[in-house]
Amino acid sequence: MNDTAFRIYKLASSGFCCTQIMLKLALEDEEKENPDLIRALNGLCGGIGADNKTCGVLTGAIAVIGLYAGKGEAAEYRKENFQSMLSEYIDWFQEEFESTECRDIIGIQKITDDSGNVSYPVKCGDILMKSYEKVQQIIFKYGYEFGDREDI
């Protein structure tokens, strides 16, 4: 098991969903924490609002791209390449997984256990690994140093 797979396993075992895991990985790579951001992403777990539709890996990756190229303060603008980065990732995701919806990708309608807790199949781990690698590639391709947003 490689380092990223182990990190994903630990985060999933701690109860974080796919969207949260994508951002936790990116923040960990910057040696940062942002519990408010991670908490806010909880509404995107299991598809937006747990509807098993829009995949949380997809929304998490889009949020990671936003960390690098999105607008964060009143006096700034999103970077010119922001939309291109999003489009490239979304196109890749659609092609790679043949859908953007949880239920289509992982093949189940319900991702909660009998007690109502979100339960992620192993397939989600593979999707997370591939997607996190792709996000890193896109960020690098567009001239950003993954893990270091200080000079952006």
N, CA, C and O atoms as a DFTB+ gen file, in Angstrom:
608 C
 N C O
     1  1       0.859      -1.181       0.000
     2  2       0.000       0.000       0.000
     3  2       0.893       1.229       0.000
     4  3       1.776       1.359       0.848
     5  1       0.662       2.146      -0.966
     6  2       1.494       3.341      -1.006
     7  2       1.016       4.361       0.027
     8  3      -0.008       4.173       0.684
     9  1       1.779       5.436       0.153
    10  2       1.507       6.451       1.169
    11  2       0.122       7.080       1.008
    12  3      -0.603       7.237       1.990
    13  1      -0.248       7.438      -0.221
    14  2      -1.551       8.067      -0.443
    15  2      -2.679       7.103      -0.116
    16  3      -3.670       7.498       0.498
    17  1      -2.544       5.860      -0.513
    18  2      -3.571       4.858      -0.203
    19  2      -3.735       4.711       1.306
    20  3      -4.853       4.615       1.812
    21  1      -2.628       4.693       2.009
    22  2      -2.690       4.569       3.469
    23  2      -3.356       5.790       4.094
    24  3      -4.165       5.660       5.012
    25  1      -3.013       6.971       3.597
    26  2      -3.626       8.204       4.107
    27  2      -5.140       8.191       3.859
    28  3      -5.920       8.554       4.740
    29  1      -5.547       7.775       2.665
    30  2      -6.981       7.694       2.340
    31  2      -7.666       6.705       3.270
    32  3      -8.736       6.989       3.807
    33  1      -7.057       5.560       3.458
    34  2      -7.622       4.542       4.347
    35  2      -7.813       5.094       5.765
    36  3      -8.862       4.901       6.379
    37  1      -6.795       5.776       6.269
    38  2      -6.894       6.340       7.627
    39  2      -8.009       7.373       7.721
    40  3      -8.767       7.378       8.692
    41  1      -8.118       8.238       6.734
    42  2      -9.146       9.281       6.756
    43  2     -10.542       8.675       6.637
    44  3     -11.460       9.079       7.351
    45  1     -10.701       7.713       5.739
    46  2     -12.003       7.047       5.600
    47  2     -12.362       6.297       6.881
    48  3     -13.518       6.301       7.305
    49  1     -11.370       5.656       7.495
    50  2     -11.598       4.934       8.751
    51  2     -11.967       5.872       9.892
    52  3     -12.594       5.459      10.868
    53  1     -11.573       7.139       9.765
    54  2     -11.907       8.144      10.774
    55  2     -13.269       8.784      10.509
    56  3     -13.703       9.662      11.254
    57  1     -13.946       8.339       9.437
    58  2     -15.297       8.807       9.163
    59  2     -15.415       9.972       8.207
    60  3     -16.504      10.522       8.038
    61  1     -14.302      10.366       7.569
    62  2     -14.376      11.447       6.587
    63  2     -14.902      10.897       5.272
    64  3     -14.601       9.762       4.901
    65  1     -15.691      11.707       4.566
    66  2     -16.230      11.290       3.273
    67  2     -15.251      11.660       2.165
    68  3     -14.224      12.295       2.407
    69  1     -15.586      11.251       0.954
    70  2     -14.693      11.461      -0.192
    71  2     -14.359      12.932      -0.413
    72  3     -13.199      13.277      -0.642
    73  1     -15.368      13.802      -0.346
    74  2     -15.120      15.231      -0.554
    75  2     -14.133      15.742       0.485
    76  3     -13.173      16.437       0.153
    77  1     -14.375      15.393       1.736
    78  2     -13.506      15.830       2.825
    79  2     -12.104      15.254       2.667
    80  3     -11.116      15.942       2.926
    81  1     -12.016      14.013       2.249
    82  2     -10.714      13.364       2.087
    83  2      -9.875      14.086       1.037
    84  3      -8.681      14.303       1.244
    85  1     -10.479      14.455      -0.072
    86  2      -9.724      15.178      -1.109
    87  2      -9.101      16.454      -0.532
    88  3      -7.933      16.747      -0.789
    89  1      -9.874      17.205       0.240
    90  2      -9.351      18.452       0.806
    91  2      -8.375      18.191       1.942
    92  3      -7.380      18.904       2.074
    93  1      -8.640      17.184       2.763
    94  2      -7.711      16.859       3.847
    95  2      -6.360      16.469       3.277
    96  3      -5.328      16.874       3.813
    97  1      -6.342      15.694       2.206
    98  2      -5.076      15.314       1.575
    99  2      -4.310      16.548       1.110
   100  3      -3.112      16.675       1.363
   101  1      -5.008      17.459       0.427
   102  2      -4.353      18.673      -0.078
   103  2      -3.827      19.527       1.072
   104  3      -2.704      20.028       1.011
   105  1      -4.625      19.693       2.112
   106  2      -4.184      20.496       3.258
   107  2      -3.019      19.825       3.983
   108  3      -2.079      20.502       4.402
   109  1      -3.073      18.511       4.133
   110  2      -1.964      17.794       4.766
   111  2      -0.670      17.989       3.975
   112  3       0.402      18.143       4.560
   113  1      -0.772      17.981       2.651
   114  2       0.420      18.178       1.817
   115  2       1.008      19.566       1.997
   116  3       2.182      19.789       1.700
   117  1       0.204      20.496       2.478
   118  2       0.676      21.851       2.786
   119  2       1.003      22.001       4.268
   120  3       1.373      23.083       4.724
   121  1       0.867      20.921       5.008
   122  2       1.061      20.912       6.464
   123  2       0.157      21.939       7.131
   124  3       0.576      22.681       8.019
   125  1      -1.108      21.963       6.676
   126  2      -2.108      22.877       7.216
   127  2      -3.336      22.093       7.667
   128  3      -3.540      20.938       7.292
   129  1      -4.134      22.753       8.472
   130  2      -5.424      22.215       8.879
   131  2      -6.455      23.310       8.720
   132  3      -6.146      24.492       8.878
   133  1      -7.677      22.922       8.409
   134  2      -8.770      23.867       8.325
   135  2     -10.068      23.132       8.659
   136  3     -10.839      22.790       7.763
   137  1     -10.308      22.890       9.957
   138  2     -11.499      22.141      10.364
   139  2     -12.809      22.777       9.897
   140  3     -13.767      22.060       9.606
   141  1     -12.869      24.108       9.822
   142  2     -14.093      24.763       9.355
   143  2     -14.393      24.389       7.911
   144  3     -15.537      24.084       7.570
   145  1     -13.377      24.411       7.067
   146  2     -13.559      24.028       5.675
   147  2     -14.002      22.570       5.582
   148  3     -14.951      22.252       4.866
   149  1     -13.328      21.698       6.293
   150  2     -13.661      20.271       6.251
   151  2     -15.090      20.044       6.757
   152  3     -15.840      19.253       6.185
   153  1     -15.449      20.727       7.806
   154  2     -16.807      20.627       8.356
   155  2     -17.842      21.107       7.327
   156  3     -18.883      20.473       7.151
   157  1     -17.558      22.220       6.654
   158  2     -18.481      22.766       5.655
   159  2     -18.697      21.788       4.497
   160  3     -19.781      21.738       3.916
   161  1     -17.684      21.028       4.173
   162  2     -17.786      20.075       3.067
   163  2     -18.651      18.870       3.409
   164  3     -19.004      18.096       2.520
   165  1     -18.992      18.700       4.660
   166  2     -19.783      17.547       5.079
   167  2     -21.117      17.446       4.324
   168  3     -21.645      16.350       4.134
   169  1     -21.648      18.579       3.901
   170  2     -22.892      18.579       3.143
   171  2     -22.769      18.020       1.740
   172  3     -23.774      17.786       1.069
   173  1     -21.543      17.806       1.296
   174  2     -21.311      17.250      -0.036
   175  2     -21.043      15.743       0.019
   176  3     -20.774      15.125      -1.011
   177  1     -21.113      15.162       1.196
   178  2     -20.840      13.731       1.361
   179  2     -21.956      12.882       0.760
   180  3     -23.139      13.211       0.849
   181  1     -21.538      11.787       0.152
   182  2     -22.520      10.859      -0.409
   183  2     -23.286      11.453      -1.576
   184  3     -24.462      11.147      -1.768
   185  1     -22.644      12.282      -2.339
   186  2     -23.353      13.089      -3.329
   187  2     -23.874      14.295      -2.575
   188  3     -23.985      14.253      -1.350
   189  1     -24.190      15.352      -3.268
   190  2     -24.643      16.561      -2.582
   191  2     -25.870      16.229      -1.732
   192  3     -26.896      15.780      -2.241
   193  1     -25.736      16.463      -0.420
   194  2     -26.842      16.178       0.490
   195  2     -27.143      14.701       0.634
   196  3     -28.275      14.338       0.953
   197  1     -26.165      13.838       0.408
   198  2     -26.297      12.377       0.521
   199  2     -27.347      11.815      -0.433
   200  3     -28.020      10.837      -0.108
   201  1     -27.494      12.432      -1.619
   202  2     -28.484      11.959      -2.590
   203  2     -27.918      10.912      -3.562
   204  3     -28.624      10.454      -4.462
   205  1     -26.663      10.540      -3.381
   206  2     -25.963       9.554      -4.215
   207  2     -25.835      10.000      -5.664
   208  3     -25.635       9.178      -6.559
   209  1     -25.951      11.299      -5.891
   210  2     -25.794      11.807      -7.258
   211  2     -24.375      12.311      -7.452
   212  3     -23.466      11.486      -7.541
   213  1     -24.130      13.607      -7.524
   214  2     -22.800      14.128      -7.842
   215  2     -21.746      13.547      -6.900
   216  3     -21.836      13.698      -5.681
   217  1     -20.766      12.896      -7.470
   218  2     -19.722      12.201      -6.705
   219  2     -18.930      13.182      -5.845
   220  3     -18.521      14.244      -6.314
   221  1     -18.719      12.815      -4.587
   222  2     -17.957      13.636      -3.658
   223  2     -16.492      13.769      -4.029
   224  3     -15.855      14.760      -3.673
   225  1     -15.948      12.794      -4.734
   226  2     -14.564      12.913      -5.192
   227  2     -14.481      14.051      -6.202
   228  3     -13.537      14.841      -6.183
   229  1     -15.463      14.127      -7.074
   230  2     -15.511      15.198      -8.073
   231  2     -15.614      16.564      -7.404
   232  3     -14.848      17.468      -7.737
   233  1     -16.541      16.731      -6.472
   234  2     -16.689      18.025      -5.807
   235  2     -15.470      18.359      -4.968
   236  3     -15.084      19.524      -4.869
   237  1     -14.864      17.351      -4.364
   238  2     -13.646      17.586      -3.583
   239  2     -12.488      18.034      -4.450
   240  3     -11.741      18.937      -4.073
   241  1     -12.334      17.413      -5.606
   242  2     -11.251      17.797      -6.519
   243  2     -11.459      19.216      -7.040
   244  3     -10.503      19.980      -7.177
   245  1     -12.697      19.559      -7.327
   246  2     -12.994      20.914      -7.785
   247  2     -12.632      21.918      -6.689
   248  3     -12.116      22.998      -6.976
   249  1     -12.902      21.559      -5.448
   250  2     -12.543      22.439      -4.327
   251  2     -11.026      22.574      -4.200
   252  3     -10.532      23.661      -3.899
   253  1     -10.286      21.499      -4.422
   254  2      -8.818      21.574      -4.366
   255  2      -8.314      22.516      -5.454
   256  3      -7.435      23.339      -5.199
   257  1      -8.853      22.405      -6.651
   258  2      -8.459      23.317      -7.729
   259  2      -8.774      24.756      -7.318
   260  3      -7.995      25.670      -7.590
   261  1      -9.905      24.948      -6.669
   262  2     -10.278      26.270      -6.192
   263  2      -9.299      26.837      -5.182
   264  3      -9.100      28.051      -5.133
   265  1      -8.683      25.981      -4.373
   266  2      -7.666      26.461      -3.432
   267  2      -6.533      27.170      -4.160
   268  3      -5.958      28.129      -3.645
   269  1      -6.218      26.698      -5.347
   270  2      -5.096      27.236      -6.105
   271  2      -5.490      28.373      -7.041
   272  3      -4.734      29.331      -7.201
   273  1      -6.649      28.279      -7.654
   274  2      -6.968      29.239      -8.711
   275  2      -8.274      30.004      -8.487
   276  3      -8.648      30.833      -9.316
   277  1      -8.966      29.742      -7.390
   278  2     -10.232      30.404      -7.137
   279  2     -10.087      31.740      -6.412
   280  3      -9.002      32.104      -5.957
   281  1     -11.178      32.445      -6.317
   282  2     -11.234      33.733      -5.609
   283  2     -11.430      33.437      -4.122
   284  3     -12.269      32.618      -3.748
   285  1     -10.647      34.112      -3.283
   286  2     -10.749      33.883      -1.849
   287  2     -10.964      35.134      -1.026
   288  3     -11.397      35.058       0.124
   289  1     -10.666      36.275      -1.600
   290  2     -10.819      37.543      -0.890
   291  2     -11.442      38.567      -1.821
   292  3     -11.375      38.430      -3.043
   293  1     -12.057      39.606      -1.234
   294  2     -12.755      40.623      -2.019
   295  2     -11.842      41.309      -3.025
   296  3     -12.281      41.663      -4.119
   297  1     -10.606      41.495      -2.673
   298  2      -9.678      42.244      -3.532
   299  2      -9.002      41.378      -4.593
   300  3      -8.149      41.871      -5.331
   301  1      -9.357      40.125      -4.682
   302  2      -8.713      39.278      -5.685
   303  2      -9.745      38.714      -6.661
   304  3     -10.952      38.787      -6.433
   305  1      -9.235      38.156      -7.743
   306  2     -10.064      37.532      -8.768
   307  2      -9.628      36.093      -8.917
   308  3      -8.505      35.728      -8.568
   309  1     -10.532      35.280      -9.440
   310  2     -10.084      33.919      -9.740
   311  2      -9.058      34.003     -10.859
   312  3      -9.084      34.926     -11.673
   313  1      -8.156      33.032     -10.890
   314  2      -7.095      33.037     -11.898
   315  2      -7.686      32.766     -13.283
   316  3      -8.708      32.092     -13.416
   317  1      -7.026      33.302     -14.303
   318  2      -7.503      33.140     -15.679
   319  2      -7.674      31.678     -16.070
   320  3      -8.570      31.341     -16.844
   321  1      -6.824      30.816     -15.542
   322  2      -6.858      29.409     -15.931
   323  2      -7.813      28.561     -15.092
   324  3      -7.890      27.349     -15.295
   325  1      -8.528      29.160     -14.170
   326  2      -9.418      28.412     -13.272
   327  2     -10.427      27.563     -14.049
   328  3     -10.535      26.361     -13.805
   329  1     -11.157      28.165     -14.969
   330  2     -12.182      27.419     -15.710
   331  2     -11.569      26.326     -16.570
   332  3     -12.137      25.242     -16.699
   333  1     -10.414      26.605     -17.158
   334  2      -9.738      25.583     -17.967
   335  2      -9.340      24.390     -17.108
   336  3      -9.474      23.240     -17.526
   337  1      -8.849      24.674     -15.902
   338  2      -8.466      23.595     -14.987
   339  2      -9.683      22.761     -14.615
   340  3      -9.621      21.532     -14.617
   341  1     -10.797      23.433     -14.294
   342  2     -12.028      22.721     -13.938
   343  2     -12.514      21.863     -15.100
   344  3     -12.845      20.691     -14.923
   345  1     -12.553      22.452     -16.275
   346  2     -13.035      21.721     -17.448
   347  2     -12.180      20.493     -17.731
   348  3     -12.697      19.415     -18.028
   349  1     -10.874      20.669     -17.637
   350  2      -9.974      19.535     -17.895
   351  2     -10.222      18.411     -16.888
   352  3     -10.289      17.240     -17.261
   353  1     -10.356      18.769     -15.621
   354  2     -10.587      17.741     -14.607
   355  2     -11.949      17.064     -14.803
   356  3     -12.042      15.837     -14.774
   357  1     -12.993      17.854     -15.000
   358  2     -14.338      17.287     -15.147
   359  2     -14.408      16.385     -16.377
   360  3     -14.994      15.304     -16.310
   361  1     -13.822      16.806     -17.498
   362  2     -13.793      15.970     -18.698
   363  2     -13.065      14.661     -18.425
   364  3     -13.537      13.589     -18.806
   365  1     -11.907      14.753     -17.761
   366  2     -11.150      13.540     -17.426
   367  2     -11.982      12.621     -16.526
   368  3     -12.052      11.414     -16.758
   369  1     -12.608      13.198     -15.504
   370  2     -13.387      12.410     -14.548
   371  2     -14.512      11.676     -15.274
   372  3     -14.704      10.476     -15.075
   373  1     -15.245      12.387     -16.105
   374  2     -16.364      11.800     -16.858
   375  2     -15.885      10.648     -17.731
   376  3     -16.518       9.594     -17.787
   377  1     -14.756      10.859     -18.415
   378  2     -14.215       9.820     -19.285
   379  2     -13.682       8.630     -18.473
   380  3     -13.917       7.474     -18.823
   381  1     -12.975       8.926     -17.406
   382  2     -12.347       7.870     -16.594
   383  2     -13.375       6.986     -15.894
   384  3     -13.209       5.767     -15.839
   385  1     -14.429       7.587     -15.361
   386  2     -15.391       6.838     -14.540
   387  2     -16.762       6.698     -15.189
   388  3     -17.673       6.123     -14.593
   389  1     -16.918       7.218     -16.402
   390  2     -18.115       7.080     -17.230
   391  2     -19.372       7.694     -16.622
   392  3     -20.484       7.388     -17.053
   393  1     -19.205       8.542     -15.641
   394  2     -20.320       9.258     -15.027
   395  2     -19.746      10.240     -14.018
   396  3     -18.561      10.189     -13.689
   397  1     -20.594      11.127     -13.535
   398  2     -20.207      12.016     -12.437
   399  2     -21.052      11.720     -11.199
   400  3     -20.948      12.426     -10.196
   401  1     -21.883      10.685     -11.261
   402  2     -22.779      10.374     -10.158
   403  2     -22.317       9.150      -9.373
   404  3     -21.934       8.127      -9.941
   405  1     -22.366       9.290      -8.054
   406  2     -21.971       8.204      -7.147
   407  2     -22.619       6.877      -7.527
   408  3     -21.936       5.873      -7.726
   409  1     -23.923       6.889      -7.624
   410  2     -24.645       5.624      -7.831
   411  2     -24.248       4.942      -9.124
   412  3     -24.275       3.713      -9.201
   413  1     -23.880       5.706     -10.143
   414  2     -23.430       5.092     -11.392
   415  2     -22.019       4.542     -11.260
   416  3     -21.716       3.459     -11.761
   417  1     -21.165       5.290     -10.588
   418  2     -19.750       4.929     -10.504
   419  2     -19.514       3.730      -9.592
   420  3     -18.793       2.801      -9.956
   421  1     -20.116       3.752      -8.414
   422  2     -19.849       2.657      -7.472
   423  2     -20.895       1.561      -7.531
   424  3     -20.737       0.519      -6.895
   425  1     -21.972       1.786      -8.294
   426  2     -22.931       0.726      -8.554
   427  2     -23.881       0.389      -7.423
   428  3     -24.446      -0.704      -7.394
   429  1     -24.062       1.299      -6.505
   430  2     -25.030       1.063      -5.436
   431  2     -25.883       2.308      -5.256
   432  3     -25.476       3.409      -5.626
   433  1     -27.057       2.128      -4.689
   434  2     -27.969       3.246      -4.480
   435  2     -27.831       3.839      -3.085
   436  3     -28.233       4.981      -2.860
   437  1     -27.275       3.091      -2.153
   438  2     -27.205       3.539      -0.770
   439  2     -25.776       3.371      -0.269
   440  3     -25.185       2.303      -0.429
   441  1     -25.215       4.418       0.337
   442  2     -23.854       4.285       0.847
   443  2     -23.820       4.485       2.362
   444  3     -22.833       4.969       2.916
   445  1     -24.911       4.106       3.017
   446  2     -24.939       4.159       4.476
   447  2     -25.145       2.753       5.015
   448  3     -25.743       1.902       4.357
   449  1     -24.641       2.522       6.222
   450  2     -24.853       1.235       6.850
   451  2     -26.203       1.247       7.576
   452  3     -26.938       2.232       7.500
   453  1     -26.525       0.173       8.268
   454  2     -27.816       0.047       8.940
   455  2     -28.063       1.117       9.994
   456  3     -29.215       1.437      10.285
   457  1     -27.006       1.675      10.570
   458  2     -27.172       2.708      11.597
   459  2     -27.210       4.118      11.001
   460  3     -27.295       5.099      11.740
   461  1     -27.148       4.224       9.662
   462  2     -27.222       5.529       9.010
   463  2     -25.874       6.192       8.790
   464  3     -25.821       7.287       8.230
   465  1     -24.779       5.563       9.213
   466  2     -23.449       6.113       8.994
   467  2     -23.016       5.862       7.553
   468  3     -23.321       4.818       6.977
   469  1     -22.311       6.819       6.982
   470  2     -21.841       6.662       5.615
   471  2     -20.789       5.566       5.572
   472  3     -19.864       5.548       6.383
   473  1     -20.936       4.667       4.633
   474  2     -20.028       3.542       4.472
   475  2     -19.489       3.568       3.046
   476  3     -20.266       3.501       2.093
   477  1     -18.177       3.665       2.889
   478  2     -17.592       3.796       1.566
   479  2     -17.006       2.473       1.102
   480  3     -16.221       1.845       1.812
   481  1     -17.398       2.053      -0.107
   482  2     -16.820       0.828      -0.647
   483  2     -15.357       1.023      -1.035
   484  3     -14.891       2.153      -1.182
   485  1     -14.649      -0.072      -1.195
   486  2     -13.243      -0.037      -1.576
   487  2     -13.069       0.717      -2.887
   488  3     -12.063       1.400      -3.075
   489  1     -14.025       0.604      -3.790
   490  2     -13.933       1.279      -5.085
   491  2     -13.714       2.778      -4.914
   492  3     -13.027       3.394      -5.728
   493  1     -14.286       3.375      -3.870
   494  2     -14.104       4.811      -3.637
   495  2     -12.627       5.135      -3.396
   496  3     -12.143       6.183      -3.824
   497  1     -11.920       4.249      -2.721
   498  2     -10.492       4.470      -2.466
   499  2      -9.706       4.555      -3.754
   500  3      -8.821       5.399      -3.888
   501  1     -10.019       3.686      -4.710
   502  2      -9.339       3.714      -6.002
   503  2      -9.652       4.998      -6.755
   504  3      -8.770       5.588      -7.379
   505  1     -10.901       5.427      -6.698
   506  2     -11.315       6.666      -7.361
   507  2     -10.605       7.855      -6.723
   508  3     -10.135       8.749      -7.427
   509  1     -10.524       7.868      -5.399
   510  2      -9.825       8.932      -4.686
   511  2      -8.358       9.002      -5.093
   512  3      -7.829      10.084      -5.345
   513  1      -7.704       7.844      -5.157
   514  2      -6.273       7.828      -5.509
   515  2      -6.048       8.367      -6.913
   516  3      -5.207       9.242      -7.118
   517  1      -6.796       7.849      -7.881
   518  2      -6.635       8.304      -9.262
   519  2      -6.937       9.799      -9.384
   520  3      -6.228      10.532     -10.074
   521  1      -7.992      10.236      -8.708
   522  2      -8.423      11.634      -8.809
   523  2      -7.440      12.581      -8.146
   524  3      -7.165      13.661      -8.669
   525  1      -6.912      12.186      -7.002
   526  2      -5.950      13.043      -6.319
   527  2      -4.689      13.198      -7.164
   528  3      -4.111      14.282      -7.235
   529  1      -4.272      12.122      -7.795
   530  2      -3.114      12.180      -8.687
   531  2      -3.408      13.096      -9.886
   532  3      -2.553      13.887     -10.285
   533  1      -4.602      12.989     -10.453
   534  2      -4.959      13.818     -11.608
   535  2      -5.015      15.295     -11.228
   536  3      -4.550      16.144     -11.987
   537  1      -5.576      15.608     -10.070
   538  2      -5.630      17.000      -9.615
   539  2      -4.219      17.563      -9.468
   540  3      -3.960      18.702      -9.858
   541  1      -3.318      16.780      -8.916
   542  2      -1.935      17.225      -8.786
   543  2      -1.330      17.500     -10.156
   544  3      -0.642      18.505     -10.336
   545  1      -1.575      16.620     -11.124
   546  2      -1.055      16.801     -12.474
   547  2      -1.581      18.092     -13.111
   548  3      -0.827      18.843     -13.729
   549  1      -2.875      18.333     -12.951
   550  2      -3.477      19.532     -13.543
   551  2      -2.912      20.793     -12.890
   552  3      -2.578      21.756     -13.579
   553  1      -2.810      20.784     -11.589
   554  2      -2.276      21.953     -10.880
   555  2      -0.847      22.232     -11.334
   556  3      -0.488      23.387     -11.565
   557  1      -0.038      21.201     -11.463
   558  2       1.336      21.364     -11.939
   559  2       1.359      21.865     -13.387
   560  3       2.123      22.768     -13.729
   561  1       0.521      21.272     -14.224
   562  2       0.464      21.642     -15.646
   563  2       0.179      23.132     -15.831
   564  3       0.699      23.760     -16.753
   565  1      -0.644      23.688     -14.956
   566  2      -1.022      25.094     -15.084
   567  2      -0.093      26.036     -14.303
   568  3      -0.418      27.202     -14.083
   569  1       1.053      25.516     -13.895
   570  2       2.087      26.376     -13.340
   571  2       2.070      26.576     -11.833
   572  3       2.750      27.464     -11.320
   573  1       1.304      25.765     -11.121
   574  2       1.260      25.881      -9.665
   575  2       2.121      24.785      -9.053
   576  3       2.301      23.720      -9.644
   577  1       2.641      25.050      -7.889
   578  2       3.427      24.078      -7.128
   579  2       2.469      23.407      -6.159
   580  3       2.019      24.036      -5.201
   581  1       2.150      22.139      -6.392
   582  2       1.186      21.457      -5.516
   583  2       1.757      21.378      -4.103
   584  3       2.911      21.005      -3.894
   585  1       0.922      21.734      -3.159
   586  2       1.332      21.711      -1.767
   587  2       1.878      23.042      -1.275
   588  3       2.171      23.191      -0.089
   589  1       2.020      24.018      -2.179
   590  2       2.564      25.320      -1.786
   591  2       1.783      26.430      -2.493
   592  3       2.017      26.721      -3.666
   593  1       0.857      27.038      -1.763
   594  2       0.055      28.125      -2.329
   595  2       0.505      29.477      -1.837
   596  3      -0.141      30.484      -2.126
   597  1       1.591      29.523      -1.106
   598  2       2.055      30.776      -0.507
   599  2       2.377      31.856      -1.527
   600  3       2.144      33.036      -1.265
   601  1       2.910      31.477      -2.685
   602  2       3.339      32.448      -3.684
   603  2       2.326      32.671      -4.798
   604  3       2.660      33.247      -5.834
   605  1       1.130      32.234      -4.602
   606  2       0.115      32.358      -5.656
   607  2      -0.474      33.744      -5.636
   608  3      -1.348      34.055      -6.446
